[in-house]
Amino acid sequence: PKPLLVEHATVGMGSVSDQLETTGTLESVEQANIIPEANGTIQRIFVREGDAVQKGQELATLINPSLDAGAERAKLELDRAKREAEKAISLHSQGAISDLEKQEAELGLQTAQTAYTEATRSKGFTSIRSPITGVVAFVDIREGELGGGARAFQVVNPRQLRIVANIPEQDLSALPEQQKVVISATYDESIQVNGFIERIAPVVDPGSGTV
């Protein structure tokens, strides 16, 4: 018989691994779709896609003449209410008017103050600001266009990323929370980062049978 080439090795304890591969889309954990709180004509845009922004930073301004006029009317009404309240307090101290008339004047001042605060706050809606610190992903408006009611900007935080992956239900028992995973790029598998399973959905998707 022909001799056979064999190989020998020392028997020892080792580990056996099981791998499960899936795909998903990388997205930001913290992101904001910014919609203007008031309608108006876009006056100026201060950022472009890819710009880093801070929380509270102004991204754009728009013009709404009705908001400006409303704030001006509220200011005039507040000044008038202040004069009437001061006059009522002076007359009441002299005994010329009743307690009820004085209280009505003071209530009118409080009402005017509230209206002025709301009008001033609404006027501030013409400034579009970022609610988070991050990077501008999308700019959906242009100067001169009418803005409001739709997304104007999307800001994302690239330092906190996640992948939402769909795993078959039968493999779920082998994937506990905090399980370590290796994430590799689709077009270059040499680019890899480590991650972990943060959360597992409590229900199964009836359409795909995945979690």
Buried (B, 14 or more C-beta within 10 A) or exposed (E): EEEEEEEEEEEEEEEEEEEEEEEEEEEBEBBBBBBBEBBBBBBEBEBEEEEEBEEEBEBBBBEBEEBBEBBEEBBEBBEEBBEBBEEBEEBBEEEEBEEEEBEBBBEBBEEBBEBBEEBBEBBEBBBBBBEBBBBBBBBBBEEEEEBBEEBBBBBBBEEEBBBEBEBEEEEBEEBEEEEEBEBEEEEEEEEEEEBEBEEEEEEEEEEEEBB
